[in-house]
Amino acid sequence: MRALVFTGPGKAEVLDVPTPVAAAGQVVVDVERAGVCGTDVELFTGEMSYLHSGVSSYPLRPGHEWSGVVTATGPGVDESWIGKRVTGDTMIACGRCRRCLGGRHHVCAEMRELGIRDGLPGALAEQLAFPAAYLYELPDTVDATLGALVEPGGNAQRSVAAAALDPGERLLVLGTGTIGLLVAMIARDRGYEVHLLGQHLDFARRLGFEQAWSRDDLPVLAWDAVIDATNGPDLPALAVQLVEPGRRVVWIGLSGTPSTVDTRDVVLKDVTVVGILGASAGLADAVRAYASGSVDPRPLVAATVGLDEVAGVLAGNRPGRAAPGPKILVDPRR
C-alpha cells in the first residue's frame, strides 16, 4: 500500500510499504480521511521535541487525526467491527499501571502515540492497523470529514471543560487556528460569551464570532477564563496577565521555544493553570457534538488533498483551490 514516510528533516516521500495485518487485539482500517496538524509539521521539519529526546525517530509514518472503515479483525476482536466507520484515540497505553487504572492513560509512562512516537505507524496511509480497545464507532451522521476532526475536537472539548465556566460567563480564546476555532465553537455551544484574539479575523467573524480582536484592539474586559491555543512563546504569560483573579487559564498550545511565565502573577492572582495533553477524555464528547449537529467544524476544512500533495502542504504550500479555513485533510485513496 501507499503511505507517507518522513525519511529525515524536511524530507517526505510516498512509498510502497507492507500492507498491515491485524494482530491480536487489532483491526485493519481503510483510511478515508486524515488530518494534517502542527505536530505533523514539527515532525516533518525536525523541530519536534520527541525527535531530540529519542522517543521518535526517522523514518516515521505520521498521521494521528483520522477516520475510516474497519475491513479486518485480528484474533480476539469481535468481527462485528467489520464495516463500521471509526476513529481512534491517539494515546495507546499499557492499561495496567497506576496511571492507566486511575483514568490517566494518556500520560502512561509506556504510552505510544499513533503516528508521532516510534512503534505505531500513522494514518497518512491507505490502511492502518489499530488496537480495537481504542476505537470509537462513528454514528451515521458523522461522515469521514467529521470523523477526521474528532481528535482535534477532543482536545478542544477538554480545553473548554478545563476552563470551568458557567453559561453566560466570558471566555477569551487566544488563537484562530483549528484548535482555537474548535474551542470557540464548543464554548459557544455551551452558552459562554466567546471572544477570540488572533489573526485571520475575517474568517472567524464569518463563523459568527463577531467579537474577534487583534492585540491592538482587545477591549479591557473581565475574562473569566483564558484558553491559549497558540504556539506563541509569549502568549502563556499574556493569558495569566489577562485572566480574572481566582479564575482559570488553560494551555493547549505549544511553542517551539520555551515560554516564560512569572509564577508571582499566578500566585498573587490565585490563578489555576491547566495544561492539556491529548484528546482522550474529550473524544466521546466531540463525537456526540458532531453527531447532533450542535458543533459543525466542516467550515474549518480548507481543502482535501491526496497523499502526493502532503509534502508540499507540510512545507507551507497552501493548495491553490483552498478555501479560507485552517485545516487540510487528506484522502489517502487519491
N, C-alpha and C positions, 0 to 999 in steps of 0.2 A: 504494500500500500504506500501511498504518498504521505509524507509528514514533513513539517518544518523542523529544521535542526539548526541550532546555534552551534557553529563549529569553532568560534573564537570571538573575541570582542569585535563588534561591528560586522560579523560575518554570519549570514543566514542563508541556508540552501533548502530547497525542497528535494528530498531524497527518497528513494525507494527503500523502505525498511520492512522487516518481517511483519506479517500480519499477526495481530495479537490473538492469543488463545486464552480462553477463560480458565484460569487455575482455580483451585478450590476456594470457594467463597467469593469468586469474581463473576462479573458479566462482561460481555463484549458489547460495546455501543457503537452504532453507526452515527458519527457526529454530524449533526445538521447545521449547527451554528457554534462558533466560538468567538469570544471577545478578545480584543487587544487592549491591554491596560498599561498603566505606568510601570508596573512591576516587570512586564514583558520588555518594555523599552530599556529598563535598567539592566536586565539580564542580557539583552542584545548589545548594549553599549559597553558592558563590563563594569558598570558603576555599582551594581547591586552588592550590598554588604555581604551577602551569603557567599559570593564568589571569592571574597577575601578571607572569610572565616573558614572556608573549606567545606561547608555543607552543600554547596552547589559547585559544579564544575562542567567544563565543556568536554565533549559535545553534550548538549542539553536540548531536550524536546519540550518546548513551552506550551502553555495553554491551560488556564485554570477556570475560565468562565465559559460554560458550555451547556449545550443541550443536545439530545439525540434519542435514538430509538434502540432499545435492547434487542440484539439479534441472536445472542447465545448466552448460555449459563454454564458455569463450571460446577464441579461436584459440591454438593451441599447447598446449592442455591435453588430456590423454588422456580420452576420453569414458567410460572405464571408471569414472571417479569418480561418474558419474551413478547415483543410487540408494543411495549409501553414506552411512551415518551418520558424521559427522565432528565434530571440534572443531579449534581452531587456536591458533597462537601469537599472543599479543597484540603482540609486538615485531616489527615489519616493517622490515627494514633494507635498505641499498643492495646488500649482497652482494659488494662489490668492494673495500672499504677494508681497511686493515691489521687493524682490529678484527674485521671480519666473517671475513676469511680466517684469523684466528687463533682462531676459535671463540667470539668475544665479540660476536656480532651484536646482543645486547640492549643494548649500550652504544655502538652505532654513532652517529656524530655526525649522521647523516641519518635516524636511526631514527624511525619513526612508531609510535604506539601506538593500536591499534584502539579506537575509542570514547572515547579520552582526549585525544589531541592532534589538532589540525586535520588534515584530509585523508583520514581513514578513518572514515566513518560506522559506528557501532557496531551491536551485535546486539540491542538492545532495539527490535526491529522485526520485521515479518513475514518479511522476507527480508534477506539480507546478501550483498554482493559481496565476495569474499575471494580473496587470492592463493593459488593452488594449491600453491606451493612451501612454504607454511607450514601446510598441512593435516595433521591426524593422523586416520587412519582408526580408528574405534572398533570393537572386536570385538562380536559379538552379545551377549556377557554385560555389556556396558556400555550401559545404556539411556540415554534422553535426560536423566534426572535426574543420573546419574553423569557423563555427558558434560559437563554444565554445571559440574560440580565438579572437572574435570580441571585448570583453570587455577589455582584456589587450592591444589589438591593438588600441583601442580608447584612452587609457591612453598614449600609445606611440605616437599616432598622435598628441595629444595635446602637448606633451613634445617637439616634433620636431617643431611644429608650433611656440611654445613659444620661441624657440631659435632664430627665426627671421633672418635666414641666406639666402643668395643668392646662386644660383648654383655655384659650384666651391670653395666656402668657406669651411673652415676646422672646423670639429666638433670632439670633444673628448667626448666619452661616457664612464662614469665610471660604470662598472658593466657588467657582461656577463651572467646574468640570463635571464629569459624570457623577462622582460621589456627592459633591456639593449639591447638584441639582436633584439627585435622588433623595438626599436628606431633606431638601426643601419640599419636595413633593410629598414625602411621607409625613413631615411635620404639618404641612397644610391639611392633609387628610385627617390628622389627629386634632385639628382645631386650634393650632397655635398661630400666633401672629408672626409671619416669617419675613425676615429681611435677609438680603444677600449682599455680600461685599466681594467684589472681584472684577473680572474682565468679561468681555463678551456680554455686556449687559442687555443689548438689544435682544439677543436670543432668550435670555432669562425673562425679560418682560413679555416676549411672545408666548412664553409658557404660563403667563398670568402672574408673574412675580413683579408687580409694579414697584415694589419697594426694594429696588436693586441699586446699589451705590458703589461709587469708587471711594478710595481712601480720602480723596479731597472733599467729597460732598457728604460723607457719612454723617447723619444727624446725631446730635448728642441726646441719647435716649437711655433709659434704664434697660439693660439687656439681661433678661432673666436667665439666659444660658447662651453660651457661645460655642459653636462647633467649628473646629478648624479642619477643613478638608482640602488643604493646600499642601504644596511642597516648599513653601517659602520658609527659610530658616528663622525669619523674624516674626512670623505670624503666631506661633505658640505664645510668645510673650505678649503680643498685642491682645490675644484673646483674654489673657489673665488681666491685663490692664482695663479692658472694656467691660468685663462681666460685673454684674452687681455683687456687692459683698454678700457672702453667705450662700452664693449660688454655685453653678457648675460650669466648668469648661471641659469639653470633650475633644481629644486629639485623635483624629483618624488619619490625617495626612502625615507623610514622612518626607523630610527634606534630604537632599543628597549630602549635605554638610551638617555638622552638629548645630542644634538650636540652643540658645542661651536664654534661660528663664531665671529671673531673680526670685528665689524662693521666699524672700521677705514679702513680695507682693502677694504670693499665695497665702502665707501665714497671716499677715496683718489684715487681709481681706476675708480670711476664713473661707477660702475658696476650695471646693472639691474639684480635683482634676482627675479625669478618667481617660485612660488610653484604650484604644480599640484595636485588637489584632484579630482579623478574620471574621468571617460571616456566620460561623457555625450556628450560634444561638439565634440568629435572625433569619435563617433560610426559610423556615416554615412560615413565618410572618410575611416574608416577601412573596412567597407563592400565593398565600391567601389574598394579599392585597392586589396582586396582578390578576388572579382568577376572578375576583369580584369586580374588577374594573375601577376600584376606588383610587388606585395609583396606576397610571399608564405611562411607562417610560419609553415607549416606542419613538416619540419625537426626538429622543436623545441620539438615536442612531443616524449617523450622517451617511453611511454607505455600507454595503455588504460586498466584500471583495473575495477573490479566490486566493488559494494558498500562494500562488506565484506573485501576488501583489503585496504580501505581508511585509517582506523585507523593506520595500520602499516606504510603507507606512511607518515601520519602526524607525526608519532613518529620517522621518519627519516630512515625508512627501504625502500631502493630502490628496486623495483621489479627486480628479477634476470634476467628476459628477457629484461630489459630496454635497449633501445638504448642510445646514448650519450647525447641527448637533455635534457633541464632542466624541461620541463613541463610534468606533469602527468595528463591525462584525465580519466574520469570515465564514464562508460556506466552503468547507474543505472538499466538497464533491466537485467544485468547479475546476 
